[in-house]
Amino acid sequence: MDLQEAKEECERWLAHLDAQKERVHSLQRVAAMRRRGEMGLSEAREKIEEFDIRAPTVYDGSRLADAIRVMLRQI
């Protein structure tokens, strides 16, 4: 792995983290709306299912460790 590939791998990891954060914020908004009574239970469940359907991605961190090693050698 060269430095450019290491940077790209780190960018993929950061993008994965951003997607996770967005999912959490979306779930928090649904929970808040449900607590305030702005959304029924069935509607809240539907929204949560939508998040689960489009977001089940897993990041394979095996290449991230290699990327970090390459980048550390550069500094």
C-alpha positions as CSV (number, residue, x, y, z in Angstrom):
1,M,0.0,0.0,0.0
2,D,1.4,3.4,-0.9
3,L,0.6,6.8,0.7
4,Q,-2.2,7.6,-1.8
5,E,-4.0,4.3,-1.1
6,A,-3.6,4.9,2.6
7,K,-5.2,8.3,2.4
8,E,-8.1,6.8,0.3
9,E,-8.6,4.1,2.9
10,C,-8.7,6.7,5.7
11,E,-11.3,8.7,3.7
12,R,-13.5,5.5,3.4
13,W,-13.3,5.0,7.1
14,L,-14.2,8.6,7.8
15,A,-17.1,8.4,5.4
16,H,-18.3,5.3,7.2
17,L,-18.2,7.1,10.5
18,D,-20.1,10.1,9.0
19,A,-22.8,7.7,7.8
20,Q,-23.1,6.2,11.3
21,K,-23.4,9.6,12.8
22,E,-26.2,10.6,10.4
23,R,-28.1,7.4,11.2
24,V,-27.8,8.1,15.0
25,H,-29.0,11.6,14.5
26,S,-32.0,10.4,12.5
27,L,-32.9,7.9,15.1
28,Q,-32.6,10.6,17.8
29,R,-35.0,12.8,15.8
30,V,-37.5,10.0,15.5
31,A,-37.2,9.2,19.3
32,A,-37.7,12.9,20.2
33,M,-40.7,13.2,17.9
34,R,-42.2,10.1,19.4
35,R,-41.6,11.4,23.0
36,R,-43.3,14.7,22.1
37,G,-46.3,12.9,20.7
38,E,-45.6,14.2,17.1
39,M,-45.4,10.7,15.8
40,G,-47.3,7.5,16.5
41,L,-45.7,4.2,17.5
42,S,-46.3,2.5,14.1
43,E,-44.9,5.5,12.2
44,A,-41.8,5.6,14.4
45,R,-41.3,1.9,13.9
46,E,-41.6,2.3,10.1
47,K,-39.0,5.1,10.1
48,I,-36.6,3.0,12.2
49,E,-37.0,0.1,9.7
50,E,-36.2,2.5,6.9
51,F,-32.9,3.4,8.5
52,D,-32.1,-0.2,9.2
53,I,-32.8,-1.2,5.6
54,R,-30.6,1.4,3.9
55,A,-27.8,1.6,6.5
56,P,-26.6,-1.9,7.3
57,T,-23.0,-1.5,6.2
58,V,-20.0,-2.8,7.9
59,Y,-16.6,-1.3,7.6
60,D,-13.7,-3.8,7.2
61,G,-11.0,-2.2,9.3
62,S,-8.3,-4.7,8.2
63,R,-7.0,-2.3,5.5
64,L,-7.2,0.7,7.9
65,A,-4.5,-0.7,10.1
66,D,-2.2,-1.0,7.1
67,A,-3.1,2.5,6.0
68,I,-2.2,3.9,9.4
69,R,1.1,2.1,9.4
70,V,2.0,3.6,6.0
71,M,1.0,7.0,7.1
72,L,2.9,6.8,10.3
73,R,6.1,5.8,8.4
74,Q,5.7,9.1,6.5
75,I,5.9,11.3,9.5
